[in-house]
């Protein structure tokens, strides 16, 4: 799934208005490093929790929409 502004941006959320090729790429970019299991990134409208990491791959996440 290719993430674009259509999926992750809001008019008032400039920090989310970039294009990413993968969800993992989005997570790496926002954290600035490889995530740990249990880490959450997001804001009051969208949260992404890293549930599982295998080696250097994010293998499972949970996405929360809304507040």
Backbone torsions as a table, in degrees:
resi	resn	phi	psi	omega
1	UNK	NA	126.7	178.7
2	UNK	-90.9	123.3	178.6
3	UNK	-90.0	129.3	177.1
4	UNK	-132.6	-179.6	178.8
5	UNK	-54.5	-31.4	-179.8
6	UNK	-55.5	-36.0	-176.6
7	UNK	-92.8	-34.1	-168.0
8	UNK	-118.4	-2.1	-177.1
9	UNK	-109.5	155.2	174.0
10	UNK	-130.1	151.1	-176.3
11	UNK	-53.0	-35.7	-176.9
12	UNK	-97.7	13.0	-177.6
13	UNK	-120.7	74.7	-178.1
14	UNK	-59.1	-32.4	-178.0
15	UNK	-61.4	-21.1	-176.7
16	UNK	-98.3	0.4	-172.2
17	UNK	-92.1	60.6	174.1
18	UNK	-128.0	166.5	177.8
19	UNK	-107.3	139.2	-178.8
20	UNK	-131.4	146.6	179.2
21	UNK	-82.5	-30.4	-178.6
22	UNK	-139.8	162.1	175.3
23	UNK	-64.2	-39.0	177.3
24	UNK	-60.4	-42.2	177.6
25	UNK	-60.6	-39.6	176.6
26	UNK	-61.7	-47.2	-178.9
27	UNK	-63.7	-47.3	178.5
28	UNK	-56.4	-46.1	-177.2
29	UNK	-64.4	-44.9	-178.2
30	UNK	-67.7	-36.8	179.1
31	UNK	-82.6	-29.0	-176.0
32	UNK	78.4	13.7	-178.9
33	UNK	-168.2	174.8	177.2
34	UNK	-72.3	134.6	-176.8
35	UNK	-78.6	159.8	173.6
36	UNK	-105.4	153.1	176.4
37	UNK	-57.8	134.6	179.2
38	UNK	95.7	-13.3	179.5
39	UNK	-71.4	146.2	-179.4
40	UNK	-128.1	133.8	171.9
41	UNK	-121.4	155.5	176.4
42	UNK	148.2	-162.5	178.2
43	UNK	-143.2	-162.1	-176.5
44	UNK	-73.9	-8.3	-178.9
45	UNK	-108.9	-23.3	-176.4
46	UNK	-148.7	129.2	176.1
47	UNK	-131.4	140.7	177.8
48	UNK	-123.7	121.0	179.3
49	UNK	-107.9	130.0	177.6
50	UNK	-81.9	116.4	-177.3
51	UNK	-98.7	-31.3	-175.4
52	UNK	-150.8	136.8	176.7
53	UNK	-128.5	131.7	176.8
54	UNK	-121.2	109.0	-175.8
55	UNK	63.9	-123.2	177.7
56	UNK	-105.0	30.3	179.5
57	UNK	-124.2	137.8	171.7
58	UNK	-84.2	115.6	-173.9
59	UNK	-103.9	-17.1	178.9
60	UNK	-153.4	132.4	175.6
61	UNK	-133.1	163.3	172.9
62	UNK	-124.2	131.9	-178.8
63	UNK	-110.7	127.2	178.3
64	UNK	-109.3	126.9	177.2
65	UNK	-107.8	143.3	178.9
66	UNK	84.2	179.4	-175.7
67	UNK	-88.3	NA	NA
